[in-house]
Amino acid sequence: MHSRQEFLNKFDELLVLDSEQPGKLAFLIVKLKRFKDINAAYGFKVGDMFIQQSGECLSAVLRPVDVISRFSDNEFALLLPGLHNPSHAILAANKIITECTKQIVCNGITIEPRLAVGIVIAPEHGDNHDDLIHHAAMALSKAEIVNEHYFIYDPDFMGSKDLYTNIRLPHRLILEQELHHAFDRDEFCLNFQPKIDLLKKCASGSEVLIRWHSSKYGLVDTQSFIDVLEGSDLLLPVTKWILNSALRQCTQCSSVMTDGFSVSVNLSPALLNDGSIIDIIAGALKIWGTSPESLVMEVTENAIMADPELSLDILREMKALGVGISIDDFGTGFSSLAYLKNIPACELKIDKSFVLNMLDHEKNTSIVQSTIDLAHSLGMHVVAEGIENRNVLEKLTEMGCDYGQGYLMGRPMSYDEMTQWLAESYWAGN
């Protein structure tokens, strides 16, 4: 195992050889995910053993000409010279994933490694080690965000907004570091957007939305820090904080609502494949003595379809707790009706893109109506998002939509603003 400086020196040597001789040079960053969780759960001794055995596994997979170095606490850097085709780097990544995600026993504790790999090829993705490391780190970040085992750098795709906003490494790294400080300094807060029962014309609950008021940057763009949070070790702790804060405030709101009050919490796609979320939800419900029916977990259809079998298992466990399940942003993804009928959901949310200009586009009206009919036929109620004018509200009520959210009824607001809204708003039903 080379030191970092030895590795960089070798990197430069191979780049020179690559420019003089045929053959591709691949550079890979391999990240061991959940390393901080392993340290926290089992101690640093087990964590060190886990890193050592993982490094030995990686070394065993490599060819004699390949070069490996430990780049950070939980990252290894690999150089694969003399490849005949860039696709061979992907074959190498697949071999690494296959061989190095097998169970490791450390001090009697069995751990299943989870890896993410960022891949670049020289000279296509850079002709010096600084650029190649930078681009490999960007590819690694993308792999984590889209929940893939590996990602090969693509300058066009890295800048696309098909899945998430642009990743710019320095900004991302700064945000990830600041997120840890924010969690320690209690800089996160929740906003609440009311959900209205369209038949009773009163509030029935609220969706909770996390916000970050940074002492250094002010109010941080939500999607920017959510993207970073998704790939960080803070995802579970922050989710736990959201659930506990939401249920605590739900309990207080329920005391002023005659028909009760529910809160809806968005569930990260990454956690839809993590069984520990069940214990976190159960623990939060127990701490606050809240009825499970008062909590709704919102999941997107795309998140479910990423791994339908595992996702359905997690959702069934949530259902067994008595928690409601909502399918968010319905109509924007690629769901399968074969899976839809098996999802133990009580609610389907129609994406606001179909609702905002519904009365001006006949096709959108038809989509909304067919979605309402489909949901009702499957025993689910329907929430329409993006209601901004009364004509749309009246049309949705006429179409049989059960619930609605939108600026017409209430924008996202702080907890204090919501309690005032519940006391004074027409929609509070008082």
N, C-alpha and C positions, 0 to 999 in steps of 0.2 A: 504494500500500500504506500503510494508516494505522498510526500508532504505537499501542501498546496503550492509552494514555490517550485518544487521539483516538477509538479504536474504542469504548471504554467510554462516552465522552460521546455518541457517535452512537447507541450501544445504548440509552441512557436516552431520547434524543430520539425514537427510533422506538417505544419502549414507550409513551410518552405519545401519539404519533400513533395507535398501534394501538388504544389505549383510546378514542380519539375518532372514529376512522373505521373503516368495515368493511374487512376484510382481515386475513390472518394474518401474523404475523412468525415466521420460522423462524431458529433459531440452530444452526449446525453447527460441530463441532470435527473437523477433518480431520488425521489423524495419518499421517505418513510412517514406515512401519515399517522396521526394520533400519537406521536412520540411523547408529547407533553402529557397526554392523558395516561399513557403507560407509566411515566415517571410518577405522576400524581397518585395513581391507583396502587402501584406495586413498589415504588421507591426507586432511587437512582441506581442501586445495584442491579436490579432487574433491567432497568433501562439501558445501562451500559452493556449488559450481556446481550440484550436484544440487538443493539447497534453492532456489536462485535460479530454476532452470528449472522446478521444480515449482510455485513461486509464480506464475510467469508463465503456466503452463498453467492454474492455477486461476483467475487473473484473466481469462484469455481466455474461459473457460467462463461466467463470471458476466454478469448483465445490468448495464446502466449504473447502476441504482438499488441494486444489491447492494454490500455493504461487506466488505472483507477486511483482516485483520491477521495478522501472524506472532505467535503467542502464546507459543511456546517454541522450543527448538532445532529440533524436528521436528513442530510443530503449527501449523496455521493456523486462525483463527476466521473464520466467515462469517456475515453477516446477510442474510437474504433477506426483504425487506418486501413487503407487498401481495399475498400469495398468496391465491388464491380458495378454495383447499382445502388442508388439511394434507397430502394425498397429493402435492401439487406439490413438497413438500420431499423426498419420496422420489424423485420423478422427477429432481429436481436432483441428489440423491446418486448416482443411477444414471448420470446424465450425467457427473458428476465422475469416478466410477469408470471409466467407459468411456474418457473422453478423457485422463485423467491417469495411467493405468497403462500407457500406451504407452512403448516403450523411449526412454530418454534417453541421449544420448551426451555424456559429460563428459570433456574432455581426452583423447579417443580411447577412453575406456572406456564400454562399453554397460551400462546399468543398467536393470533392469525395476522401476519403482516398485510398492510394495505399500501400499495405503491401508486405513485403518479410519476410519469416520465415526460420530460420535455426534450424534443429532438431537433437538432439543426444539422445541416450538411454544408461543408465547405467545398468550394467557395461561393456556392449559390446564396447562402444566407449570411455571408460575411467573410472577410479575408484577414481578420485579426482576432485574437482571442477575446478582446473586450466586447466586440460586437457579437461574436458567436455566443458568449456567455449570456449577454443581455437578451439575445433572441431566444436562446434555450429557456431562460427563466420566464420569458413571456409565454412560450409554448407550454411550459409546466403550469403556469397560472391558468391558462386556458383549459388545460386538461382537468384541473381541479374544479373549475367553474362549471364545465359541462359534464362533470362526473364521468370522465373517460380515463382509462388506464394510461394512455399516452396521447400526445398531440405533437405533430410535426409542424414546425414553424411555416407559416404561409403569410407573407406580408399583406396580401389582399384580405384574407379571412380574419387576420388579427385585428384589422381595422373595421371589419364589418359590424353591423348592428343587428344581424340576423338573430343572434342569441343574447348578447349582452353588449354593453357599451364598450368603447375602446379601452384596451388595457395599455397603460403607459407605465412601465415598470417603476421608475422612481416614485411617481405619485402613488402607485399601489403599495409599494413597500412602506412609504411614509404613513399612508392611511392605516395599514395593518399595525404598524408600531403604535400609532396614535390610538387605535381602537382599544388596545390593551390599557393604555393610560385612561381612556374614556371610561372603561368598565370599572377601573379602580377608583376613579374620581366621581363616579355616579353621574356621568354626563348624558346618559340616555334617558329618554322619557317616552311616554306613550301618548298618542293622540287617539281620539275616538270618533268614528263616523257612525251616526245612528242608522239603524235598520228599521224600516217602517212597515208595519202590518197594513197593507193597502185596503183590506176589508174593514178593519176596525179603525183605520186612520189614526194609529198611535204607534209610538216606539215600542219595539219588542226586544231590542238588543242593540249591540254596537260591534263594529269591526275595530280591532285595535291595530294601530300602526306605529311602528317604532320610529323615533326621531332622535337625531344626535345634534346637540348644541355644544360644539367644541369650544373650549376656552381659548384655543389657538386659532381656529378657522371659522368660528361662528356656526351658523346652521349649515350642516354638510348635506349636499345633495343625497337624498335617500338611496336612490338606485346605485350610486357610486359606492357607498359604504356597504350596502347589502351585498354587492358583487364581491367585495373583499372579504366580508364576513363569511360568506358561503364557503370560501376555501381556507378559512383559518381555524385554529384550535379553539376559538372563542364561540363557535356556532352553538354548541350544546349549552355552555354556561349562559349565554345571552338568551337563548330560547327558554331556559329554565327561569331566568329573571322575568322575561315577558309573561310567561304563564302565571307565575306567582303574583306579579303586579296586576295583571289583568283580572285574575280571580279575586284578589283582595278588593279591587275597586268595583268588580261586579257585585260582590257581597254588599258593599255600601249602597250601590245603585238600587239593588233589589229591595232595600228597605223602604224606598220611596216610590216603588212601582207596584201597583196592586196586582198585576198579572205576572210579576217576575221579570227578570232581565237576563239576557244571555250575552256572552262575549264570543266573538269569532277571532281566532288567531291563525295567521298564515303559517303553514308548515314548510320549511325549506325542503326542496327536492332531495337534498343530501340526507336529510333525516328520515325521509320516507323509506329508506333502506337500512335504517339503524334501529334495531330493536330496543335500545336503551331509552328511546323517546317514550315508550309505554310506561316505564318506571317513573320517568320524570313527570308525565301527565298524572299518573296515579298519585304520586307524592304531593304534587301541588293541590290536587283535589282534597287530599286528606288534611293537609296543613290548614286550608281555609274552610274546611267543612262544607264545601260547595257541592250542590247536586251536580252529578255528571251532565245532566241535561242542560245545565247552564253554560256549558262549554262546547263550542263548535270549532273543529279544526278544518281549516281551508287548505285544499291541495289542488294543484292545477292538473288538468288532464294530461299535459305533456309529461309532468313528473311521474304520474302513474304509469304511463306507457313506456317510460324508460326501462322499467323492469316490472312488468305487470304482475308476475307471480309473487315476487317478494313484496311488492307494494300492497297487493291484496291481502297478504298474510298480516302485514302491519296494520292495515285498515280494519281488518276483522278483529284484531286484538283491541283496537281503539273502540270499536263498536261494542265489544264485550264489556268494556268499562262503563258503557252507557253514554259515551261522548258522541255528540253529533258530528257528522262528516259532511263537508260541503265541497262540491266540485267547482273550483273557481275558474274564471275566464273561459267558460264553456263556449265552444264555437271557434276558438282561435287556434286550436291545436289539431292533432291528428288522432283523435280517439277512435276506438273501435266499438261499435254497438255490442259486439259479442262480449267485450269486457265491461262496458257500461252497465249492462244488466246485472253483472256480478258484483259491482262495487257497492259496499254496504253504506251508501250515502243517503242522507235524509234531505239534502238540499242541492240544488243546481243553480249556479250564478251565471246569468247571461252577461257576456262581456259588454262593456259600455260602447264599444265600437259599433254594435248593432242597435244600440238604444238611442245614442245621442241625436242622430238625424233620422230616426225611424219613420217619422211621418213624411219625410221628403223622399224616401226610397222604398218603393213597394216591396222590393226583394228583402230588405231588412225587416219589414213588418212581417212578411211571410216566414222568415227565419225565426223571429221571435215567437210567433204564434205556434209554429211547429215544435219549437223547443219547449214551450209551456206544455203543449199537449203530450209530448214525449215524456217529460219529467213526471207529469201527473199519472201517466199510464204505468210508470215504474214506481209509483208510490212516493215520489219526491215532491217537495214544494219548491217554488222558483223565486229567486231574487233577481231583479233587474238592476244593474248598475248604471250609473251615468244619467239619472233623471234630473234634468235641468229646467224643464218648463212644465206647466200644469197640463197642457194639451197631451204631452207624452204620458204624464201620470194618469190622466183619465183614460187614455187609450189602453194602457197596460192593465188598469183595473178592469176595463171592459173585456179585455182578452183573457182574464182569469189569472193574471200574475198575482202571486201571494204576497211578496214583499218587495221593497224597493230601497235603493240607496242613491244619493245624489245631492248636488248642491242646492236643489230646490228645497229639500227637507233639512239638510244640515251638512256643512263642510266638516272635515276633520278638525277636532278641537281638543284642547287640553281637558284634563279631568275636571278641574274647577269650572271651566266653561260648560262642560257637559252637564254637571249637576245643576248649573243655572238654567241651561237649556231645558232640562227635564222639569224644572220648577215653573218655567214661564212659557215654553213653546206650545204652540197649537198642537204640534205632533206628539207632545208628551201625554196627551189624552186626559189632562187634569181639568 
